[in-house]
Each structure stands twice: as C-alpha cells, then as structure tokens.
Amino acid sequence: MLDFYTIHDKQPKPDFPEKSGLVFAGQLDEKTFYILQQKGIIAKRFDYYTDFRLDTALIKQMQQIISSKGLHMDTDIKSLTQILDIANTKQSGLIAYSD
C-alpha cells in the first residue's frame, strides 16, 4: 500500500511518519495508483514504490484536473479525492510512503 500523510510544504521529510506527528490521510493500492496515472490524475513521474511528495500547488492542480474531466463520481478518483480533501483541510501537502 501507498500511505499518505499530511505535511507542510517546507517541512523536511521525516524518516518515520508515525513518530513525527504527521497525520495519516489515507492509502492507495497499486492497481488504483496506476489507474489514476492512466487517467492523467497522478503524474507518470511518481513511482508507486518510491516515497514522494505532493505540495499544495500540485494538489490543487490535481483537483482541477478531476473537476475539468468531470470524474468526481469515479470510484478510483473518490479514493484519491478523500486524501486530497484531508490535505486541503489541514492546509498542507502530502507525503507518500510505500510499504
């Protein structure tokens, strides 16, 4: 699974998210991740097996893509939207850890 945690854009990457006070935002499985890449929601430069960050600007861009494509009701999109909404609520970016 790919675990997402909220993190402020300028905060350094911690080695262990559970011990650093980061808030868990959700998970994506491998199949969903690659489907979201095929749909153009998650950029191809991100790898499921490598930790990566999404800053607040990129999160907004992803939400705009979802909105412009009218994909709000798509099941795979809903999984990601829930994670993005948590980041918006916390006014932060996201960091993904592959386990």
BELQUIZI-V444976 format. One record per backbone hydrogen bond with DSSP energy under -0.5 kcal/mol. NH is the residue of the N-H (numbers start at 1). CO is the residue of the C=O. E is the energy in kcal/mol with one decimal. If there is no record, write none. Layout:
nh: <NH:NH>
co: <CO:CO>
e: <E:E>
This chain:
nh: <2:3:3:4:5:6:7:11:19:20:22:23:24:25:26:28:33:34:35:36:37:38:39:40:41:42:43:46:50:52:54:59:60:61:62:63:64:65:66:67:68:69:70:70:71:74:78:79:80:81:82:83:84:85:86:87:88:89:90:91:91:92:93:94:95:96:97:99>
co: <28:1:97:26:95:23:93:8:16:17:17:6:22:4:4:2:29:30:31:32:33:34:35:37:36:36:41:43:47:96:94:55:56:57:58:59:60:61:62:63:64:65:66:67:66:71:74:75:76:77:78:79:80:81:82:83:84:85:86:87:88:87:7:54:5:52:3:1>
e: <-2.4:-0.7:-2.7:-3.2:-2.3:-2.6:-1.9:-1.5:-0.7:-0.9:-1.2:-0.5:-0.5:-3.4:-1.2:-1.8:-2.3:-2.3:-2.0:-2.5:-1.7:-2.3:-1.9:-1.4:-2.5:-1.2:-0.5:-1.6:-1.5:-1.5:-3.1:-2.2:-2.1:-2.0:-2.5:-2.2:-2.1:-2.1:-2.2:-2.3:-3.0:-2.0:-0.5:-1.0:-2.2:-1.5:-2.4:-1.4:-1.3:-3.2:-2.0:-1.0:-2.6:-2.7:-1.5:-1.7:-2.3:-2.5:-2.0:-0.6:-0.9:-2.4:-2.3:-2.9:-2.6:-3.6:-2.9:-2.1>
